[in-house]
Amino acid sequence: MRERRYPSDTTDAEWAILEPLLPVPACELPRGGRPEKHPRRNVVDAIRYVNDNGCKWRAVPVDFGIPWRTVYGFFQRWRASGDLARIHAELHQMVRVHDGLNPRTVAVILDSQSVKGAETVSQDTRGFDGGKLINGRKRHLAVDMRGMALSVMVTKASPHDSIPARDPLFRLRLTHPELTVAWADSAYGGTLVDWSHTFLDITLKTVPRRKDQDGFAVLAKRWRVERAISWIMRARRNVRDYERLVSHSEAHITWTFITLMVRRLTRPPRPPRRHHTPPNRSRRTPTSPSPYACGSCRTPSASPRLL
């Protein structure tokens, strides 16, 4: 058994969660296939190593005991077969149940991030973002109220956010029919608000910048997706886009969230976030009945937490 020596390696607790979600080996399917030569845990550790450290596929350390072409082959096949998306979706529901939430969310937050493209990114899949002055690609994220991604899409950096946003919103409507509301910045306003309400039955609300805002400021709802973007940048493969294929860029971001969710499942559940009454509002009197479990908690004691 290989010694676990890198921070990106799976622990025994993480592997116990992730192993049942992996696709069935071809040799165990009715159509048959060649038995796998290398342990799958080593394969997953090698993929996570590339994602976390940002090295080339050819630079996979030899102590994994797997040729780099084999590691890349598993990365490509699991993405192309849809197994990677399925694993991500199942882990997302497991994390929400682990934190005491409804497995299906009704609210999401949208945002995008432009990143520079390396010389391996072709001219057909890159563009220039005039607002950020970045030549590369743009990542479009939709996260729930805990910051876990539901949808990841990568496009050219040149289009305005409201143009490619219709595609992820349409995908969210197909995969999450319970979705009712989405928050985003002012770039997603205008005709996109009417389009999402008319054709998708999704209420799109914009959270504009404050009038007196100078530089960065924490804005309601939007800080959750901005925090998720910072999580992505912790994996060095995502600091710059090196992928020739857009689908591989999306796969690396998906692997980053898979790693985050598996680690979260091995930790104690996160306590619910309590919303306290602002100082300028009067609190309920002790004699007035409250439908909530406590005076400061905004979650009804008999209702599931959907957000």
N, C-alpha and C positions, 0 to 999 in steps of 0.2 A: 504494500500500500504506500502511495506517495506521501511524503511528509508535507504538511500544510505550512508554508513559510511566507506567503504573501498576504498583505491586507485584503486583497480581493478574493482570496480563497474562501470557499464555503465552509462554514462550521458544520458540525454534525447535526445541530438543530435546524440550520438552514437547509441542508441537504434532505432531511426528513420531510420538509415541506415541499421542496422543489422536485424531488425525484418522481413522486406519483403523477405530476403534471406533465412530464416529458412524454413525447409520442412513443408508441409501442415500437420496439425494434422490428425491422423488416423480417427477421428470421422467425418471429413469433406470429406473423400475419398469415392468413390462409394462402396467399399467393407465394409465400416463402421469400427467402433472401439469404444473403451471406451473414453469418454471425459477426457481430461487431467485435473488433480486435482490441479496442482500447476502452477502459472504463469511462462511463459517461460523466462521472464526477470530475475526472481530469479534463474532459472536453469542456464542460461548463466552466471550470476554473480557468482554463486557457482563454475562453471567449471573454470572461469577465476581466482577465488580466489585460487583454488588448484594449478593452473598453475603458478600463480604469486608468491605465498608464499611457495610453495613446501611442503605443509602439506600432510598427508595421507588422503585418501578418507573418512575414518572413523572419521577424525577430522574436517569435514566440520562444521562451526559454526551453532549453533541452530537458530540464528536469521534469517537465510535464510528461515526457515520454511519448509525445504524439507529434508526427510531422505537421508542419504548419498548413499544408494543403488539406489534411484531414480536418483540422480545426476549422479552417475556412469553409470546407465542404458542409460541415454540420451547421455552421452559421447561415450559409446560403440556403440549405434545404429546409431548415426549420422556418426560415422567413418566407420562402416561396410557397410552402405547403399550408401556411396559415397557422401552424402550431405556435409560433411565437406570439401572434396576436391573441390566440386562445389562452395561452398561459398568462399573458398580461391581464386579460379580462377576468379570468378566474381568481387570480391573486388580488385584483382590485376589489372584488366582492368579499373575499376572505378578510382583507384588511378592514373593510367597513364593518363587517360582522364582529371582528375582533375588537374594534373600538366601540361597539354597542350601537352602531348605526344600521339603518335599513340598507341591505345590500345594493339597492338600486337608488341612485341619486336623482333628485328632481331639479337640481340647480347646478350650473357650471359657470366658470369664468374663462374668458377667452383672452388671448394675447399672442403676440408674435415676437420673434427675436431674429435679427439679421446678424449673420456671422460671415466672416471672410472665407472665401473658397481658395483652396490650394490650387497648384497648377494641374492637378489631376482632375479637377472639376471642369467639364467641357463647357464650351461657350453656349451650347444649347440649353444647359440646365443652370446657368448662373445669370445674374443681372446686377444692376447698380441701384442701390437704395439711396435716392437723393436726400432723404431726410437724415439718415445716419451716415451717409458718405461711405458706404460699405459695398464692395464688389464681391458678391458671393450668392448665398442662398438665404432663404427666410424660413424659419420654423414656426408653425402655427400650432398652438397648444390649447387644449380644452381640459381644465382640471376641475375636480370637485371641491367642496369646501374644506377638505383636508389637504389639498394640494397634490393629490394623486391624479395622474393624467388619465383621461378617458379616450382622447383622440390626439394623434400626432401626425402632422402632415408637413412635408418639406417642398418648397417651391422656389422659383427664382426670387431674388430679392427686389426686383424692380416693380412688380405690381403693387398697387395700393392695397392695404389690408382688407378693405371691404370687398375686393374683387374675388380673391381666392377663398375668403371666409365662407362663401356659400357652400363650397364642397364639404368642409368638415361639419358644418351645421346640418347638411343633408345626411351625412354619414351618422351623425349623432341621433338624428330622428329615426333612422332605420335600426340602429343598434340599441337605442335607449328610448323606446316609445313613451316612457313615463316622464321624460324631460319636459319642463314647463317654462323655465326662466333661465336666461343667460345674461351675465354682466360682462362688459368690455369697456375699453376706453373710447374716446370720442371718434377715433378713426373708423370704428365700426358703425357709426351712426348713419343718418341719411336714409337712402332708399333701402339699405339692408335691414333696417328695423321693420319697415312695412313688408318687405319680402318674406322675412322669417315669420312674421305673424300671419301673413296671408296664406302662404304655401306650406309652412311647417308647423304652424300653431305653437310657436315658441316666442315668448315675450323677451325681446332683446332690450336690455337697459344699459345705457352708457353712463360711465362714471367719469366726468370731466375733471381736469386739473383745477385746483383752487385758483381764484383770481390773483391772490397775493403770493402764489407759490413761486419760489426761486430755487431751482435745482430739484433734487430728489425729495419727495415727501411720501409718507405712507398714506395711501388712499384706501377708502373702504372697499372691500371685496378684491380690488386689484392687487393688493399686496400678496394675496395667496398665490396667484399665478406667477407673480414676479419672484416669489420665494421658490416656486417650482423650477423656474428658469435657472436660479442660482444653484439648485441641486444638480441640474443637468451639467452645468459648467464644472462641477467637481470631478466629473469623469473627463480626463484630459483628451480623450478621443473626440469629445464634443466641443472643445475650445475653438477648433477650426474645422471646416468641412473638408475632408480629404477624399470622400467617396466619389467614385465615378458614377455610381447609380444612386438616384434619389432614394430608392427603396432601402438601400443599405444605410443611408443617413438616418432614415426613420427607424431602422432596426437597432442601430446603436443607441438611440434615445430610448427605445423600448427596453433594451437590456439594462439601461441605467435605472429606469423605474422598476423593473423586475427586481434588481438588486436591492433597491430601497424598500420595496414592499416585503420582500422575504425577510430582510433584517428587522423590519418593524413587527412582523408576526412573531419573531422570537423574543420580543420584549413585552413587558407588561402593557396592558391596554392604556391608551391615552385617555385621561379624564375628559369629560365633556366640558366644552368652553362655556363658561357662564357669562351672561350679559347682565351687567349691573345697571341700575337706573342712574342716568346722568344726574349731576348735582342740581341742575336747574329744574328738575322735575320732582314733583311731590311723590313720595312713596305711598303705597297702599296703607290704609289705616289697619290696625290689628283686627278690628271688628269686621272689615269687609272681606267677604269670601274670595279666595283666589283659586282659579282653575289649575294652577301650576303646583308642582311638587314643593317649591319653596318660593319665597318672595323675590329672590334674585334670579332664579332659573327660569328661562323662557321656554323650557321644554315641558309640555303637559305630561303628568305622570302616567297617564293611560294611553298616550299616543306614541307611535314609533317615531324616532328621529330620522327624518328623510334627508336632511341636508348633509 
